[in-house]
Amino acid sequence: MTDATLNAHLQTGATHVCSCWAVTRRDGVTFGFTDHDTALAFDNIAFTPDSGLSAKAITSTTGLSVNNTEALGVLSADAITDADIEAGRFDGAEVKTWLVRWDDVADREVKFTGSIGEIVREAGTYRAELRGQTEMLNQPQGRAYLKTCSAVLGDASCKVGTSDPAFRAETLIDDVTGDQVFRFVLAASYTDRWFEGGIMKVRSGTANGLEAAIKSDETDGDDRVITLWRPLPASIVQGDAVWLIAGCDKRSETCRVKFDNLVNFQGFPDIPGDDWLMSVPRFDGDSDGGSMSR
């Protein structure tokens, strides 16, 4: 509901209001923008007027349809850069907009809360789709019954602590070949292919905060050679700090042996295959109508 004092101000017809936007990336970095001609500040956010950011009218609907709008802006070295967009730093960023009384910012009302969807760059500008909170209601829900685990390593269902040194190596890049192959010297000893299927997270340099899936993990003498499935959208050089997160192939045996976490396994390893539906009970072999888990 509109704040009483802001509502009273709007009722006068001669208003001192503007719009403010806050964009918070997944790495915690926040940018503030306003269409007022001077800078404003509230909620520990500085809103700058020289960003060139504007937004189309927000479409509000009833029911479960998605509220949406677009943000338009100029690429700037001090705010939203082409390199950061290309690196995916603004993908899924949280967006909040306010109607603000610029001569008393305590009088304000939240007009939109959502996230950034598709971003299009062209001729030194960008256009970002803003998705409302009801967008989450359009996502498929429910559980799939598969032999393999449905959890992501380290999430609330899995519960494996990926900060454990047994499952996360913190190291520096020793050598770079192309843009997908990296060589490391690890302080601890890990089994061959331990990180295959895992994640490499960059912790310094121009690619800080980015991550990519590991395609292969090989031992070469005292070195470890990691190959990514795809190159990161930012340059990585020798000496950059990274985290290597262990890989999980989502099999029950891996969960039991590698992670000692079978109690939290989110798959159904004993579920019958499709061919079981076509079989009939018999006294010889395994199709006698008894338990499949014995």
C-alpha positions in Angstrom: 0.0 0.0 0.0 1.2 3.5 -0.8 2.7 5.3 2.2 0.2 7.8 3.6 2.4 10.8 3.3 3.4 9.9 -0.3 -0.2 9.4 -1.1 -1.1 12.8 0.3 1.6 14.3 -1.7 0.4 12.7 -4.9 -3.1 14.0 -4.2 -1.9 17.6 -4.4 -1.4 17.3 -8.1 1.9 19.2 -8.0 4.3 16.3 -7.2 8.0 16.0 -6.6 8.5 12.3 -7.6 10.8 10.3 -9.7 11.7 6.6 -10.3 14.7 4.7 -8.8 16.0 1.3 -9.8 18.3 -1.0 -7.9 20.0 -3.9 -9.7 21.6 -6.6 -7.5 23.7 -9.2 -9.2 24.1 -12.7 -7.9 27.6 -11.9 -6.7 26.1 -9.3 -4.4 27.2 -6.1 -6.4 24.4 -3.5 -6.4 23.9 -0.7 -8.9 21.4 2.2 -8.3 19.9 4.4 -11.1 17.3 7.2 -11.1 15.6 9.4 -13.7 15.9 12.4 -11.4 18.5 15.0 -12.4 20.6 14.7 -9.1 21.8 11.7 -7.2 19.6 10.2 -4.5 20.4 7.7 -1.7 18.4 5.3 0.6 18.6 1.7 1.8 22.4 2.1 1.6 22.2 2.4 -2.2 23.4 5.4 -4.2 21.1 6.1 -7.2 23.0 7.9 -10.0 21.3 10.1 -12.6 23.8 9.9 -15.4 23.4 6.2 -16.3 20.9 6.6 -19.1 18.7 4.0 -17.6 15.0 4.2 -18.2 12.1 1.7 -18.1 8.9 1.2 -20.0 5.6 1.1 -18.1 5.2 -1.9 -15.9 2.4 -4.2 -16.9 0.4 -5.3 -13.8 -2.2 -8.1 -14.2 -4.4 -10.2 -12.0 -4.2 -13.9 -11.7 -0.9 -15.8 -12.3 0.2 -14.1 -15.5 3.7 -12.5 -15.4 4.2 -8.8 -14.7 6.8 -7.6 -17.1 8.6 -4.5 -18.4 11.9 -3.6 -20.1 14.8 -1.6 -18.9 16.7 0.5 -21.4 20.1 1.9 -20.9 23.5 3.0 -22.2 26.5 0.8 -21.7 28.9 2.6 -19.3 32.4 1.8 -18.0 31.2 3.0 -14.6 28.0 0.9 -14.4 26.8 -1.8 -16.8 29.5 -2.8 -19.3 29.3 -4.9 -22.4 32.0 -7.2 -20.9 29.9 -7.8 -17.8 26.8 -8.6 -19.8 28.8 -10.9 -22.1 30.2 -12.7 -19.0 26.7 -13.3 -17.7 27.2 -11.3 -14.5 23.7 -9.7 -14.9 21.9 -12.9 -15.7 19.1 -13.4 -13.2 20.0 -10.2 -11.3 17.4 -8.9 -8.9 15.6 -5.7 -9.9 13.6 -3.4 -7.6 11.9 -0.1 -8.6 10.5 2.6 -6.5 8.3 5.7 -6.9 10.3 8.2 -4.8 9.6 11.7 -3.6 12.9 13.3 -4.5 12.8 16.1 -1.9 12.1 13.5 0.9 13.2 10.0 -0.1 11.6 8.6 3.1 8.4 8.9 1.1 8.6 6.1 -1.4 6.7 3.0 -2.7 8.0 -0.2 -4.2 6.5 -0.5 -7.7 8.2 -3.6 -9.0 10.3 -6.5 -7.8 11.6 -9.1 -10.1 14.7 -10.3 -12.0 16.5 -9.7 -15.3 15.7 -12.1 -18.2 17.0 -11.8 -21.7 19.5 -9.0 -22.4 20.0 -7.6 -25.9 23.0 -5.3 -26.7 23.0 -3.0 -29.8 24.9 0.1 -30.8 26.2 1.0 -27.4 22.9 0.4 -25.6 21.2 -2.6 -24.0 17.6 -3.7 -23.5 16.9 -6.0 -20.6 13.7 -8.0 -20.1 12.4 -7.7 -16.5 10.5 -10.6 -15.2 8.1 -10.3 -12.3 7.9 -12.6 -9.2 5.1 -14.6 -10.7 7.6 -15.9 -13.3 8.6 -18.5 -10.8 5.0 -20.0 -11.0 5.6 -20.8 -14.6 8.4 -23.2 -13.8 7.7 -26.9 -14.0 7.3 -28.4 -10.5 7.3 -31.9 -9.2 9.7 -34.8 -8.7 11.1 -37.1 -11.4 11.5 -40.7 -10.4 14.8 -41.8 -11.8 17.6 -44.2 -10.8 20.0 -41.2 -10.6 20.0 -38.5 -8.0 18.0 -35.3 -8.7 19.9 -33.1 -6.2 22.7 -30.7 -7.0 25.9 -31.4 -5.1 26.0 -29.3 -2.0 22.3 -28.1 -2.2 19.8 -28.4 0.6 18.7 -31.9 -0.5 22.2 -33.2 -1.0 23.7 -31.7 2.2 27.3 -32.4 1.2 29.6 -29.6 2.4 31.4 -28.5 -0.7 33.6 -26.2 1.4 35.2 -29.4 2.9 38.9 -29.6 1.6 38.1 -33.2 0.6 35.7 -31.9 -2.0 37.1 -28.4 -2.8 40.6 -27.6 -3.8 41.7 -24.0 -3.6 44.7 -23.3 -5.9 46.2 -21.0 -8.4 46.4 -21.6 -12.2 49.8 -22.7 -13.1 49.4 -22.7 -16.9 46.8 -22.0 -19.5 46.4 -23.7 -22.9 43.9 -22.1 -25.2 40.8 -21.0 -23.2 39.6 -24.3 -21.9 42.6 -26.3 -20.6 44.3 -25.4 -17.3 47.1 -26.9 -15.4 47.4 -26.8 -11.6 49.7 -28.0 -8.8 47.5 -29.1 -5.9 48.7 -29.1 -2.3 46.6 -32.1 -1.5 46.3 -35.5 -3.2 43.1 -36.3 -5.0 42.1 -39.4 -6.9 42.4 -39.3 -10.7 39.3 -37.8 -12.3 38.1 -36.6 -8.8 36.9 -33.2 -10.2 35.5 -34.6 -13.5 31.9 -33.4 -13.8 32.4 -30.8 -11.1 32.8 -27.0 -11.2 35.7 -24.6 -11.6 35.0 -21.3 -9.9 37.3 -18.3 -10.5 38.1 -16.3 -7.4 40.3 -13.5 -8.8 41.2 -11.6 -11.9 38.8 -10.4 -14.7 36.8 -13.6 -14.5 36.2 -13.3 -10.7 32.9 -14.9 -9.7 32.4 -16.9 -12.9 32.2 -20.6 -13.1 32.1 -23.4 -15.6 31.6 -27.2 -15.7 34.6 -29.5 -15.8 34.7 -31.9 -18.8 37.8 -33.9 -17.7 40.3 -34.1 -14.9 43.6 -35.8 -15.6 46.9 -36.4 -13.7 50.1 -35.5 -15.5 53.0 -36.2 -13.2 52.7 -33.8 -10.3 50.3 -31.6 -12.2 46.5 -31.7 -12.6 45.1 -30.9 -16.0 41.5 -29.6 -16.0 39.5 -29.2 -19.3 36.2 -27.2 -19.3 33.2 -28.0 -21.4 33.1 -24.5 -22.7 35.4 -21.4 -22.3 34.5 -18.8 -19.7 33.3 -15.5 -21.1 36.2 -13.6 -19.6 40.0 -14.0 -19.8 41.8 -16.2 -17.3 45.6 -16.0 -16.9 48.3 -17.7 -15.0 48.2 -16.9 -11.2 44.4 -16.5 -11.1 42.9 -18.1 -8.0 40.2 -20.8 -8.5 38.2 -23.4 -6.6 37.8 -26.9 -8.0 34.6 -28.6 -6.8 34.5 -32.4 -6.9 32.3 -34.0 -9.6 29.3 -36.2 -9.0 27.8 -38.5 -11.6 24.6 -38.9 -9.5 24.9 -42.6 -9.1 24.1 -44.2 -5.8 27.5 -46.0 -5.7 29.3 -42.7 -6.1 27.2 -41.1 -3.4 28.0 -43.9 -1.0 31.7 -44.4 -1.8 32.9 -40.9 -2.8 30.8 -38.7 -0.6 29.6 -41.1 2.2 26.1 -39.5 1.7 23.8 -42.3 0.7 21.3 -41.4 3.4 20.6 -38.2 1.4 20.6 -39.8 -2.0 17.7 -38.3 -4.0 17.3 -41.0 -6.6 15.6 -44.4 -6.8 18.3 -46.9 -7.7 16.0 -49.9 -7.4 13.2 -48.6 -9.6 12.3 -51.2 -12.3 13.2 -50.4 -15.9 10.7 -49.9 -18.7 11.1 -53.5 -19.8 9.9 -54.8 -16.4 6.4 -53.6 -17.3 6.3 -56.1 -20.2 7.6 -59.1 -18.2 5.5 -61.8 -16.4 6.3 -63.7 -13.2 8.2 -66.9 -13.6 9.9 -69.3 -11.2 13.3 -69.3 -12.8 15.5 -66.2 -13.0 14.7 -62.9 -11.2 11.1 -62.4 -12.4 9.4 -64.4 -9.7 7.3 -61.6 -8.3 9.6 -61.2 -5.3 11.6 -58.1 -4.1 14.1 -56.6 -6.5 16.2 -55.3 -3.6 17.2 -58.7 -2.0 
